[in-house]
Amino acid sequence: MRFLTAGESHGPQLTVIIEGLPSHLIFSKEKLDMELQRRMKGYGRGRRMQIESDQVEILSGVRFGETTGAPVTLVIQNRDFTHWQKVMGAEATPESADKRKISRPRPGHADLTGALKYDHRDMRDVLERSSARETAARVAVGAVAQMLLSELGIELLAHVRQIGEVKADEMRMEGSMFKLREQIEASHVRCLDPIASEQMMKRIDLAKEDGDSLGGIVEVIAIGVPVGLGSHVHWDRKLDGRIAQAVMSIQAFKGVEFGIGFEAAGRPGSQVMDEIIWSKESGFSRRTNRLGGFEGGMTTGEPIVVRGVMKPIPTLYRPLQSVDIETKEAFAASIERSDRCAVPSASVVAQNVVATTIAQAVLEKFPADTLDELKQSLATYQQRVKGF
């Protein structure tokens, strides 16, 4: 399974092509649209979310509500494009786009580095593609991946652990995934700790008053993942490494950890490793899950637990200093419409990129042309490892 995304933030649309899905997977536009709506919500989002109403158009690879085995093409229209045709349309000219030309790079963005790399005097050619608007396309891919994983008994959720200096209390993940998801969605900041949720919203309000922005930490949990996805034999086949890369590829993410993560550096080995146990009912398992569901780059069968660190959004209403690429004069960085905090939304993106990477690993280990073949291969494998 592989995918490509295309499109700019203020271009006509975002386009996704997904190849390698088995046939006869029930394909729900409703679930896709729901996941896109989840991405748009969250306390601290900006005015762009009031303009867009993200929904997918399914252009290929689906018939009678099921995948056919052919590439699936999805499109998400950018409603804001109606105001940007003379700037971002294929027929736009340098003259018509001149009023939106950007020669002043903003600290923390891809503006200057991308302009130097691709030789653009108008940095809009960089920021339009580097924008986090692109994550809508990756959420669409992840929503499809979650449809597939759900058929195999693999479920995911994501929640916010920290915004700014406000941290949620460590909470036991008790109850069904459905119940936990309900609790997460009931919070405006997607936090399971109700007290911390209120404090996070107040902190976002304060940042807005100060013309500043906030980052935070999100956590993704996947349950029902079979043992042995990924491989120890080559660096690029280690699944935890691939998930880390996927999470780090989300705009503004600057760190990733699994299980207890960086905390392991301050513990002795006896308090880091997960003891192995066995029972006739379930076969091999671990007494704890400090390593976040991975050993040797392979899944252990325990829940995958991965966290990502999102930096504060770099567009500030109290702008930082920069230098104009044309005049070389110092200036206060320009302000593009922006969020104050996008951590709750980023948790949805993280959930979906992790789902995509797990789905890819599943289809690598169990190649199948049809969904039934995939289910049979997985069932046969799980029966073997249980009786090992």
DOSE-403787 format. One line per field, with one value per residue: x, y, z of N, C-alpha, C in turn; residue number from 1. Coordinates in steps of 0.2 Angstrom, whole numbers. Layout:
DOSE-403787
n_px = (X,...);
n_py = (Y,...);
n_pz = (Z,...);
ca_px = (X,...);
ca_py = (Y,...);
ca_pz = (Z,...);
c_px = (X,...);
c_py = (Y,...);
c_pz = (Z,...);
k = (NUM,...);
***
This chain:
DOSE-403787
n_px = (4,3,4,1,0,-6,-7,-10,-11,-20,-24,-34,-38,-35,-27,-28,-20,-22,-14,-14,-24,-34,-47,-65,-66,-76,-81,-82,-89,-94,-87,-75,-77,-81,-69,-61,-68,-65,-52,-53,-58,-56,-50,-43,-41,-40,-47,-47,-53,-66,-70,-68,-76,-72,-74,-74,-72,-75,-66,-61,-58,-68,-83,-100,-99,-88,-70,-61,-49,-42,-32,-37,-44,-45,-52,-51,-59,-54,-62,-59,-51,-59,-56,-43,-40,-33,-21,-16,-21,-19,-19,-14,-5,12,10,-4,-3,5,2,1,13,27,41,47,53,46,51,54,46,45,49,61,71,66,64,78,82,74,75,66,59,48,41,29,27,33,27,14,13,20,12,1,-11,-10,-11,-24,-26,-18,-25,-36,-31,-27,-39,-45,-36,-39,-51,-48,-40,-49,-57,-49,-48,-40,-38,-38,-34,-32,-25,-23,-9,-2,-2,6,13,4,0,-8,-15,-7,-17,-27,-30,-45,-59,-69,-63,-72,-79,-68,-65,-76,-75,-64,-68,-77,-70,-64,-51,-47,-43,-41,-41,-52,-50,-37,-40,-48,-39,-30,-37,-39,-25,-23,-31,-24,-12,-17,-21,-9,-3,4,9,5,12,13,10,5,-3,-4,-13,-13,-22,-24,-15,-6,8,24,24,34,52,68,79,84,88,78,66,62,48,45,54,49,36,40,46,35,27,35,35,24,18,27,30,42,48,48,42,42,32,38,48,59,60,66,80,83,81,85,89,81,69,64,63,51,44,42,28,18,3,-9,-21,-19,-6,11,15,17,22,22,21,31,40,32,25,35,49,65,62,50,33,26,14,8,-1,2,11,13,21,20,29,24,29,26,15,23,18,16,6,13,26,42,59,66,73,72,72,74,78,86,84,81,66,49,42,30,12,3,-14,-18,-18,-20,-17,-14,-14,-24,-30,-19,-17,-27,-22,-10,-15,-20,-9,-1,-10,-10,3,4,-6,1,12,5,-1,11,16,6,2,-11,-25,-38,-50,-55,-45,-34,-39,-40,-26,-20,-27,-23,-9,-10,-15,-5,6,1,0,13);
n_py = (-6,11,29,45,62,78,95,113,124,135,132,124,111,97,82,64,49,32,16,-1,-7,-20,-29,-27,-21,-13,3,18,34,42,39,44,58,61,59,69,80,80,83,96,102,108,117,133,134,142,155,149,137,140,143,132,116,102,88,73,68,54,47,36,18,13,5,1,4,-3,-6,-9,-15,-8,8,20,36,51,67,83,98,115,127,140,144,151,164,165,163,171,171,158,150,140,147,159,174,182,196,197,190,197,205,197,192,185,190,190,180,169,166,149,143,135,144,152,142,133,142,145,132,128,139,150,166,171,167,161,150,140,140,137,124,118,121,116,113,102,91,87,79,68,64,59,48,40,38,29,19,15,10,-2,-8,-9,-20,-30,-31,-21,-6,11,26,43,56,71,75,85,103,118,122,114,99,83,72,56,43,29,18,14,4,2,5,13,19,27,35,42,50,57,65,73,82,99,100,88,80,68,70,79,91,96,98,110,119,119,126,138,142,143,153,164,164,168,181,187,187,176,158,140,124,106,89,74,58,42,27,10,-4,-22,-25,-37,-48,-46,-38,-27,-28,-35,-36,-26,-9,0,-7,-8,-6,3,13,17,22,32,41,44,51,61,68,76,92,104,95,89,79,62,48,31,21,22,30,44,44,32,33,37,27,11,-4,-15,-9,-5,-15,-26,-40,-56,-67,-82,-90,-103,-99,-86,-87,-81,-65,-49,-43,-30,-14,-5,-3,1,-7,-13,-22,-24,-18,-23,-27,-32,-37,-31,-16,-3,12,28,44,61,76,93,108,125,135,143,155,171,183,193,197,189,194,195,194,203,195,201,215,214,219,221,216,215,199,194,191,177,171,161,148,148,137,121,108,99,96,91,79,71,70,64,51,46,46,36,25,23,19,7,0,-2,-10,-21,-26,-28,-39,-48,-51,-48,-50,-48,-44,-55,-64,-58,-58,-72,-75,-68,-74,-87,-85,-80,-90,-99,-92,-91,-104,-107);
n_pz = (0,-5,-6,-13,-11,-17,-20,-15,-1,-4,-17,-29,-25,-14,-18,-17,-20,-18,-18,-19,-10,-4,-13,-11,1,13,9,17,14,23,35,31,29,42,49,43,48,61,62,59,70,87,101,99,86,70,59,46,47,48,36,27,23,25,14,6,-11,-21,-33,-40,-40,-31,-31,-30,-16,-12,-12,-27,-30,-38,-40,-28,-29,-21,-18,-10,-9,-9,-3,-1,-12,-21,-19,-22,-35,-45,-40,-36,-46,-61,-72,-67,-67,-65,-63,-59,-47,-39,-28,-18,-17,-8,0,11,23,36,52,58,49,32,23,19,18,9,-2,-5,-9,-20,-28,-28,-30,-25,-11,-9,-17,-9,4,2,-1,9,20,34,29,20,28,29,18,21,32,26,20,31,37,28,29,43,41,35,45,55,51,54,67,73,82,84,94,99,109,119,128,134,134,131,146,153,159,157,170,173,167,169,155,154,150,135,118,111,121,127,116,115,127,124,113,118,125,122,119,117,128,140,154,163,172,168,155,156,161,150,140,146,146,132,129,136,129,116,120,122,110,106,103,106,109,111,117,110,111,103,103,98,97,97,88,78,83,77,66,55,55,61,53,44,44,38,39,51,61,71,69,56,60,68,59,51,60,64,52,51,50,60,70,82,89,95,104,111,121,138,133,133,146,149,150,162,171,178,169,174,176,164,154,147,155,150,149,149,144,142,136,130,124,122,130,137,154,157,148,144,134,124,114,106,101,95,83,79,81,97,100,111,115,104,108,106,106,101,99,97,91,96,85,72,66,72,81,87,80,75,72,55,38,23,8,-4,-2,8,20,38,46,54,55,43,45,42,41,55,67,85,93,88,93,98,85,79,85,79,66,69,74,62,53,59,59,45,43,50,43,31,35,39,26,20,26,25,11,0,-12,-10,3,10,8,15,28,31,30,40,51,51,53,66,73,73,79,92,96,98);
ca_px = (0,7,0,3,-4,-4,-11,-8,-16,-25,-25,-41,-40,-30,-29,-24,-20,-20,-13,-12,-29,-37,-54,-70,-66,-82,-78,-87,-88,-96,-82,-69,-79,-81,-62,-59,-71,-62,-46,-54,-60,-51,-49,-37,-40,-40,-53,-48,-58,-73,-71,-68,-80,-69,-78,-70,-75,-72,-66,-59,-56,-73,-89,-105,-98,-82,-64,-61,-42,-38,-30,-42,-42,-49,-51,-54,-60,-52,-67,-55,-48,-62,-53,-36,-39,-28,-14,-14,-24,-14,-18,-12,2,16,7,-10,-1,10,0,2,20,30,49,49,52,44,55,50,42,49,49,68,75,63,66,85,83,70,76,60,60,41,41,22,28,35,23,7,14,23,7,-2,-17,-8,-12,-31,-25,-15,-30,-40,-27,-27,-46,-45,-32,-42,-57,-45,-37,-55,-59,-44,-48,-35,-42,-33,-36,-27,-27,-18,-6,1,-2,11,16,-1,0,-14,-13,-7,-24,-27,-35,-50,-65,-68,-60,-77,-80,-63,-65,-82,-73,-59,-71,-81,-66,-63,-44,-46,-39,-45,-41,-56,-47,-32,-44,-50,-33,-27,-41,-37,-19,-23,-34,-19,-8,-20,-21,-2,-1,8,6,7,13,11,12,-1,-2,-8,-13,-16,-23,-26,-10,-3,15,29,25,41,57,74,84,87,86,72,61,60,42,45,57,44,31,43,47,28,24,40,34,18,21,28,32,49,51,44,45,37,31,41,52,65,61,70,87,84,79,89,86,75,63,63,61,45,45,38,24,14,-3,-12,-27,-17,1,16,13,22,19,21,22,36,43,27,23,40,56,69,59,44,27,26,7,5,-3,7,10,18,19,24,30,22,31,21,14,27,15,14,4,19,30,49,63,68,76,69,77,76,81,91,83,77,59,45,39,23,7,-3,-19,-16,-21,-16,-14,-17,-12,-30,-31,-13,-18,-30,-17,-5,-18,-21,-2,1,-14,-7,10,2,-9,6,15,0,-1,18,17,1,0,-18,-28,-45,-50,-55,-38,-30,-42,-38,-19,-19,-30,-19,-3,-11,-16,2,10,-3,2,21);
ca_py = (0,17,34,51,68,84,101,118,127,140,129,122,105,92,76,58,42,26,10,-7,-9,-26,-28,-29,-17,-8,10,23,41,45,39,48,65,62,60,76,85,79,87,104,105,109,124,137,134,149,157,145,131,142,144,125,111,97,82,69,66,48,48,30,13,11,4,-2,4,-7,-6,-14,-17,-2,14,24,43,55,74,88,104,120,132,147,145,156,171,165,160,175,171,151,146,138,153,165,178,186,202,196,187,201,208,191,189,185,190,191,173,169,161,143,140,132,149,153,136,131,147,144,126,128,145,154,173,172,161,158,143,136,140,134,116,116,122,110,111,96,85,85,73,62,61,55,41,37,36,23,14,13,6,-8,-11,-11,-26,-35,-30,-16,0,17,32,48,61,76,74,92,109,122,119,111,92,79,67,49,40,22,18,9,5,1,10,17,24,31,40,47,55,62,70,77,88,103,100,81,77,63,73,85,97,98,101,117,123,120,131,145,144,145,160,168,164,172,188,189,186,170,152,135,117,101,82,70,51,38,20,6,-11,-28,-26,-43,-48,-48,-33,-25,-33,-33,-38,-20,-3,3,-12,-8,-3,9,18,20,26,38,45,46,56,67,71,80,99,106,90,89,73,56,43,25,18,27,35,47,42,26,35,38,21,5,-9,-19,-5,-3,-20,-29,-47,-61,-72,-86,-94,-107,-95,-81,-88,-76,-58,-45,-41,-23,-12,1,-1,4,-12,-14,-25,-26,-15,-27,-27,-38,-39,-27,-10,2,18,33,51,66,83,98,114,131,137,149,162,174,190,197,194,189,197,192,198,202,192,206,221,212,223,218,218,210,194,195,187,174,169,156,145,149,131,116,102,94,94,87,72,67,69,58,45,44,44,30,20,22,15,0,-4,-3,-15,-27,-28,-31,-46,-52,-48,-51,-46,-47,-43,-61,-67,-55,-60,-79,-76,-66,-79,-93,-83,-79,-97,-102,-89,-93,-111,-108);
ca_pz = (0,-5,-7,-15,-10,-21,-19,-11,4,-7,-23,-30,-21,-12,-21,-14,-24,-14,-22,-15,-6,-7,-15,-6,8,13,9,19,13,30,40,29,31,49,51,41,52,68,61,59,77,93,104,97,79,67,55,40,48,47,28,24,26,21,12,0,-18,-22,-41,-43,-36,-27,-34,-26,-9,-10,-16,-33,-30,-42,-36,-26,-30,-17,-19,-5,-12,-5,-4,-1,-18,-25,-17,-24,-42,-48,-36,-36,-52,-66,-77,-64,-70,-60,-62,-55,-41,-36,-22,-13,-17,-2,-1,18,26,43,56,60,43,27,18,17,16,2,-8,-7,-12,-26,-32,-29,-27,-22,-7,-9,-20,-4,10,0,-1,16,25,37,25,17,33,27,13,25,37,22,19,37,38,24,33,49,39,34,51,59,48,56,74,75,83,86,97,100,114,120,135,136,130,134,152,157,158,160,174,170,168,167,149,156,146,128,114,109,127,127,110,117,132,121,108,123,127,117,118,116,133,145,160,163,175,163,149,157,162,144,137,149,144,125,129,138,123,111,122,122,103,106,102,110,107,116,116,109,111,99,105,94,101,92,83,79,85,72,61,55,55,64,48,40,48,35,40,58,61,76,65,51,63,71,53,49,65,63,45,52,51,67,75,83,93,95,109,112,128,143,129,135,153,150,151,169,174,177,165,177,176,157,150,149,157,146,152,144,146,137,133,125,122,125,131,142,160,156,141,144,127,119,109,101,103,89,77,78,86,102,101,116,112,102,112,103,107,97,102,92,93,95,78,71,64,79,81,90,75,76,67,49,33,17,3,-10,0,14,26,43,47,58,50,41,48,38,45,59,74,91,96,84,96,97,78,77,88,74,61,71,74,55,50,63,56,38,43,52,38,26,37,38,19,18,29,23,4,-2,-17,-8,10,13,8,20,35,32,31,47,56,51,57,73,76,73,85,98,98,97);
c_px = (4,2,4,-2,-2,-9,-8,-13,-21,-26,-32,-43,-34,-32,-25,-25,-18,-19,-12,-18,-32,-44,-59,-70,-72,-79,-84,-85,-89,-91,-76,-71,-79,-73,-59,-62,-68,-55,-47,-56,-54,-50,-43,-36,-42,-46,-53,-53,-65,-75,-72,-73,-78,-74,-74,-75,-71,-72,-64,-58,-62,-79,-94,-103,-92,-76,-64,-54,-38,-36,-36,-40,-48,-47,-55,-54,-57,-57,-64,-52,-52,-60,-46,-35,-33,-21,-12,-17,-18,-13,-16,-6,5,13,0,-9,3,8,0,9,23,38,52,48,51,48,51,46,47,51,56,71,72,64,73,86,80,71,70,61,53,40,34,22,30,30,16,8,16,17,4,-9,-16,-10,-20,-30,-22,-20,-35,-37,-28,-34,-47,-42,-35,-48,-54,-43,-43,-57,-55,-44,-43,-39,-37,-37,-30,-29,-22,-16,-4,-1,1,14,10,-1,-6,-11,-12,-14,-23,-32,-40,-56,-64,-65,-66,-79,-74,-63,-71,-79,-68,-63,-75,-77,-64,-55,-42,-41,-43,-45,-45,-53,-41,-35,-45,-44,-30,-31,-39,-30,-19,-26,-29,-14,-10,-20,-13,1,4,5,9,8,11,13,5,2,-7,-7,-16,-16,-25,-21,-6,5,18,28,31,46,64,80,87,84,79,66,58,53,41,48,53,39,34,44,40,26,29,38,28,21,21,30,40,52,46,47,39,37,33,46,58,66,65,77,88,83,84,85,80,69,61,60,55,45,40,34,20,8,-6,-18,-24,-10,6,13,18,18,17,22,26,39,38,25,28,46,59,66,53,39,28,19,4,3,3,6,15,16,23,23,28,25,26,21,19,25,13,11,8,25,38,52,65,71,73,74,78,80,87,90,79,70,55,42,32,18,2,-8,-17,-20,-17,-13,-18,-15,-18,-31,-25,-14,-22,-26,-12,-8,-18,-14,0,-3,-12,-1,9,-1,-4,10,11,0,6,18,12,-2,-7,-21,-35,-45,-51,-49,-34,-33,-39,-30,-17,-22,-26,-12,-4,-12,-9,6,7,-1,9,24);
c_py = (6,22,40,56,74,89,106,121,131,138,127,116,102,85,70,52,37,20,4,-10,-15,-24,-30,-26,-12,-1,15,30,45,45,43,56,66,63,67,81,85,83,94,107,105,116,127,137,141,149,152,139,133,143,137,121,105,90,79,68,60,47,41,25,10,11,0,-2,0,-5,-11,-17,-12,3,18,32,47,63,78,95,109,126,139,149,150,163,171,163,164,175,163,147,145,143,159,168,181,192,202,193,191,204,203,188,190,185,190,184,174,164,155,140,138,138,150,147,133,135,146,137,126,134,149,161,175,166,158,151,138,135,137,127,114,117,116,109,104,90,83,79,67,59,57,48,37,34,29,17,11,9,-2,-12,-13,-18,-32,-35,-26,-9,5,22,37,53,65,75,80,97,115,119,115,103,88,74,60,46,33,22,12,10,3,6,15,22,29,37,45,52,60,67,74,83,92,103,92,78,73,66,80,91,100,101,109,121,124,125,138,147,146,152,165,169,169,180,191,189,181,164,146,128,113,94,78,63,47,31,16,-1,-16,-29,-33,-43,-49,-43,-29,-30,-31,-34,-32,-14,0,-1,-12,-3,3,14,21,24,32,43,48,52,62,71,76,87,101,101,89,84,68,51,37,23,24,32,37,45,36,27,36,32,15,0,-13,-15,-2,-9,-23,-37,-51,-66,-76,-89,-98,-103,-90,-82,-83,-69,-55,-43,-34,-21,-5,2,0,-1,-14,-17,-27,-23,-18,-27,-33,-41,-35,-20,-6,9,23,40,55,73,88,105,120,133,143,155,165,181,195,195,194,193,192,196,197,200,196,211,220,216,219,220,213,206,195,190,184,171,162,154,148,143,126,109,97,92,89,80,68,66,63,52,42,42,37,24,18,17,8,-4,-6,-10,-22,-30,-30,-38,-51,-50,-52,-46,-44,-47,-50,-65,-65,-57,-67,-79,-73,-71,-85,-91,-83,-85,-100,-99,-91,-100,-113,-111);
c_pz = (0,-7,-9,-13,-15,-19,-15,-6,1,-15,-24,-26,-19,-15,-18,-19,-19,-18,-17,-10,-8,-9,-10,1,8,14,11,18,20,35,38,31,38,52,49,46,59,67,61,65,82,95,102,90,76,62,48,41,48,40,25,27,23,20,6,-6,-19,-30,-44,-38,-31,-31,-30,-18,-7,-14,-21,-33,-35,-37,-34,-26,-25,-18,-13,-8,-7,-7,-4,-7,-22,-24,-20,-31,-46,-46,-37,-42,-57,-71,-74,-67,-64,-58,-57,-48,-37,-29,-16,-13,-10,-3,6,22,34,47,58,54,38,22,15,14,9,-4,-10,-11,-19,-31,-33,-26,-24,-18,-6,-12,-15,1,8,0,6,21,27,34,22,22,32,22,17,30,32,21,25,39,34,27,39,47,38,40,55,57,51,64,77,76,86,90,98,105,116,128,138,131,134,140,156,155,161,165,171,172,165,161,151,152,139,124,112,115,128,122,112,122,129,117,112,125,121,115,117,122,138,152,160,166,171,157,150,158,155,140,139,146,136,125,131,132,118,113,121,115,102,104,106,107,112,114,115,109,107,102,100,97,95,87,83,80,78,66,61,54,58,59,44,44,45,36,47,59,66,72,60,54,65,65,51,54,64,56,46,53,58,72,76,87,94,100,109,119,133,139,133,143,155,152,158,174,173,173,167,177,169,153,152,149,152,150,147,148,140,133,128,122,125,125,136,148,160,149,141,138,122,113,104,104,96,83,75,83,91,103,107,112,110,105,109,104,103,100,96,95,92,88,77,69,71,77,84,86,77,71,61,45,27,12,-3,-7,5,20,32,44,52,54,49,44,43,43,49,65,79,94,91,87,96,90,76,80,83,68,63,71,67,51,53,60,49,38,45,47,32,28,37,31,17,20,27,16,2,-7,-15,0,13,14,14,27,36,33,38,52,56,54,64,77,77,79,92,101,98,103);
k = (1,2,3,4,5,6,7,8,9,10,11,12,13,14,15,16,17,18,19,20,21,22,23,24,25,26,27,28,29,30,31,32,33,34,35,36,37,38,39,40,41,42,43,44,45,46,47,48,49,50,51,52,53,54,55,56,57,58,59,60,61,62,63,64,65,66,67,68,69,70,71,72,73,74,75,76,77,78,79,80,81,82,83,84,85,86,87,88,89,90,91,92,93,94,95,96,97,98,99,100,101,102,103,104,105,106,107,108,109,110,111,112,113,114,115,116,117,118,119,120,121,122,123,124,125,126,127,128,129,130,131,132,133,134,135,136,137,138,139,140,141,142,143,144,145,146,147,148,149,150,151,152,153,154,155,156,157,158,159,160,161,162,163,164,165,166,167,168,169,170,171,172,173,174,175,176,177,178,179,180,181,182,183,184,185,186,187,188,189,190,191,192,193,194,195,196,197,198,199,200,201,202,203,204,205,206,207,208,209,210,211,212,213,214,215,216,217,218,219,220,221,222,223,224,225,226,227,228,229,230,231,232,233,234,235,236,237,238,239,240,241,242,243,244,245,246,247,248,249,250,251,252,253,254,255,256,257,258,259,260,261,262,263,264,265,266,267,268,269,270,271,272,273,274,275,276,277,278,279,280,281,282,283,284,285,286,287,288,289,290,291,292,293,294,295,296,297,298,299,300,301,302,303,304,305,306,307,308,309,310,311,312,313,314,315,316,317,318,319,320,321,322,323,324,325,326,327,328,329,330,331,332,333,334,335,336,337,338,339,340,341,342,343,344,345,346,347,348,349,350,351,352,353,354,355,356,357,358,359,360,361,362,363,364,365,366,367,368,369,370,371,372,373,374,375,376,377,378,379,380,381,382,383,384,385,386,387,388);
***
